[in-house]
Amino acid sequence: MITAVNAAEPASVSVFAPAKLNLFLHVLGRRPDGYHDLESLFVFLDVGDHLHFEPADSAAADLVLEPDPGIPREQNLIWRALERVRTVEPHLPQPRIRVEKALPMQAGLGGGSADAAAVVHWAEGLFPGADFRAAVAGFGADLPPAMDQQARVWRGTGDVPGDFVTDLAGTPVLLLKPVGGVSTAACFQRLDPGAPAPSPDFSGSSRAWLPSTRNDLEAPARDLNPAIGMGLDALSEAGEPWLVRMTGSGSTCFALYNEKGPRDAALEAVQRRFPGWWTAAAAIL
């Protein structure tokens, strides 16, 4: 989502990269190619990173992260996405990308994919007719939803868009991330190989069927990082949320509320209980 263009300096553009939540994540089985068929409801939040594309001080592009997580530039999805979109349109400017990082790493919030999608959205704003999305097609299962930024169910390996879910916008959310992350690969390795549970009927109000869904990676993630279980228990006890779950492969836990007041009181409670954990209050876009 391009949020601002500096009229005095046309090359200056700001793009918001929203966090995602998987309100449910069903693992439907392993495919012959080794990947898993998934079914997941992605929603996006009003918290996220902000990428500022500014004129570079030299002829070469630059990347500045605030704070800097210490990832080598060549491994950073922002830098890799910039290199890929420039292969499609070499006349793209060489920007200085300044990133205000709000989302933690290894959180299950899709921060890396959202940042890569922001680079594509920036490029599309400058060259609307170019197909930049194909250039980043191999960047992971979260990238197609991050490009889409709509509340909807995704299937396949996360690349097949399904039905929109339109009745969750504005829902208050509380985010709680324990210290440490979880390996997505390790979660999948620990999955129960038995037949997956059936999916509910997705018709009608999402409030009616969401409690019947699940995150199949939650149990293995709790085994790998027991603090996730502590976080889920704490959220369940804080302010009467109507849904508590882990997003993606973790380690962020979330709770959905009817009103902001109970959510804000719950935020204060979990901050007192876990002073070293990352927390945020948000709303579904």
N, C-alpha and C positions, 0 to 999 in steps of 0.2 A: 504494500500500500504506500504510494508516494504521498507524503504528507505536506511537503512544502517545496517550493522552488523560489530561490532568491532572484528577484527580478533584476537587481543591480548586478548580479553575477550569474548569468544563465547556466553556467556549468555547475552551480551549487544546488544540489538536490538532496532532500532528506527522505528516507524510506523507513517506515515502521515494520519491524519483523516480529509479529505477535507469537507468543507462546501457544502451543497446542496442548490439548488434553485428549487422551483416549478415554471416553466415558465408559466404553467397554472394549475388550479385545479378546475375540474368540479365535483360538487356533484350531482350524478345521481339519488339519492333517498335513502330513509331509508329502511333497510332490516328488516325482521321479528325478527332477533336477536338483533335489536337495533342499529347495526352499519350502516354506510352509504356506499353505493357503490360509488367509486371515479374513476376519470380518471385524471391522472396528468403526465406532462412531468417533470422528474427529470433530472437535470444536476448537475455536480460537478465542483468546483472551485479550483484554485491554492492557495487559502487561507484556513487555517484550524488549528486544534490543532496538536501538535507533542507529541507523547507518547514514552517515553524512558523506555524500560524494562531492568533494571540493576540488578546485583546481590544484594540480600537483605543483610542488615548488620547483620541479625539474621536468625533464622530458620523460621520466619514468614514473610508473604508478607507485603508490605507497600505501601501506596499511598500518593503521594505528588503532590498537584496542585499549579501551579504558574501562576497567583494569585489564592488564595484559595477562592472559592465562598461561603464557609461556609455550604455546604451541609453535613449532617451526612453521614459518610462512608457507612453505611448500605443502604442508599437511593441512593447512587451514582451508575450510570449505569456501570461505569468502574469496580467498586468493585463487583457489582452483576454479571457482565459478567465473571469476574475472578473466582468467586465461582462456576458459572455454568460450565465453561469449565473444571474446575478441577474435577467435578463429572464425566465427560466423560473420562478424562485421569489423574489419580492421580499422575502420574510421571512427570507432568509438573513442572518446577521449581517454587519456591516461589520467585517472583520478587519484587523488589522495582520499582514501576511504577511512574515515574516522568513526569508530564503532563505540557507542555507549552500551556496554554490556550490562544488562540487568538480569539475564538468565544464567543460572549456574550450569556447569558442565555435568555430564552423567546424571541428568535429572529426569529424563523422560519427557522433557518439555519441548523437544524439537528445536532447540536454539540454533544448532549448526545448520539444519535444513532451512530454517526460517531466514537465516542470514544469507545463505546461498540463493534462496528464492528472491530476496531483496535485490541482489545483484542483477538477476534476470529481469525483475520488474523495472529497475533503473534503465537497463539496456533497452527494454521494450518501449519505455517512454521516449527514448531518443530515436529509435528506429522501429516504428510500430509494425512494419511489414516483414521484419526478419524473424526467422524461426530459431530463437535462442533456446527454447525449452528442450529441443532434441539434443543440444550440445551438453546438457547436464543430466541426461536421462539415467546415467549410472550412479547417481549420487546418493542412492538409498531410498528405502520404502517411504520415508516421511516427506520426500520432496514433492511428489505430485499433490498431496493434500496441502502442503505449505504454499505451493503455487496457487492453489484454488482458494484457500482461506475461507471456506464455507463450512457450515455445520452440516455434515452429511456422512453417510455410511460408505466406507471403502472396502473393497474385497480384492481377491487375487492375492498378490504379494503386497498389497497396499497401493496398487496402481490402477484399479478398476473403480471408477466413481459410481456410487449408487444414489439412493434417495436422499433428498435434503431433509433435515430436521429443523423446523422453523419455530418451534415453541419454547426454545431455551434462551433466547437472547435476553440479556440483562440479569440472568441468574447470578446471585452473589456466590463467589468461590473463595475458599481458603486453601492456600498451598502451604505444604510443610515438607521440607526436604531434609532427611537425616544426613549426618556426616557420612561421606563416602558414597560411591555409586555401586552399580551392579553391571556386570558384563551381560549384554544381550545374548551373546552366544552361549554363555553358561546357563542362562535361564532356559533357553530352548533345549539344551542338552539334558536338563533335569525334568523336562516335561513328562508327565505320565503318558506312555504310548497308547493307552487305551482309547476307545472310541470317544470322540468329543460329545459333550452334552448338546442337545438340540438348541437351536436359537429360538427365541420367543417370536410371537407375531408382532411386527413393528408397526402395525396400524394403530391409529388413535393417538392419544396424548403420550408423549415420551415419558411423562411422569408415571404412567401406568405400567409401562413395560421395562423401563430402565432397571428397576430393582431385580428383575428376573435375568438380567445379563450378568456378565462376570468379566474379570481379567484373568485369563488362563495362565499368565506369567506371574501372577501375584504370589502364589504359593512357592514356586521355586525361588523367586526374588527374596521372599521372607527367609527362606532357608540360607540363602547366600549372605543376606544382610539383616540380621534379626532386629535392627533398629527400625526397619520398615514396619514390622508388626507393632512396635511401640508407638510409632507415629499414627498408624491406623486406629489403634485402640484409643489414643488420646483424642483424635478427631471425633471418634464415635461418641465420646463423653462430653464434647464441647459444643454447647449451644443447640442441640437437637437438629443436626443436619438430616436431610432426607436421602442423601447418598454419600457414602464414604468409600474411597477406592484408591488404588495406585494407578498412575498413568504409565503407559508403555511398559518397558521393562524396569522402570523405577530410576531413581529411588524416590521421586516425589510422590507424596500422598496428597489427596485433595478431598474436600468436603463441599457439597452443594447445600445452599440454605434458601429459605423462603424470603428472608429479609436481610438487609445489611446489618441491622443492629445486633442480632445474635451472632452473625459472622464476625463482626468487629470485636465483640466480647470474647468469642472463641479465640480470635487472633491473639489478644492480650494474654489469655490463659496459656496457650501453647508456647508463646514467647517466654513467659515466666518459667514454664516447665522445661523447655529445651532452649536455653539462651544461646547455645552455639549453633543451632540449626537455622537454615534459610527459610524465611516465611514471606508470604505476600498475600495481600487481599486483592481480589480481581473480580471481574464480571465477564460473562460469556458475551462475545460480540454477536 
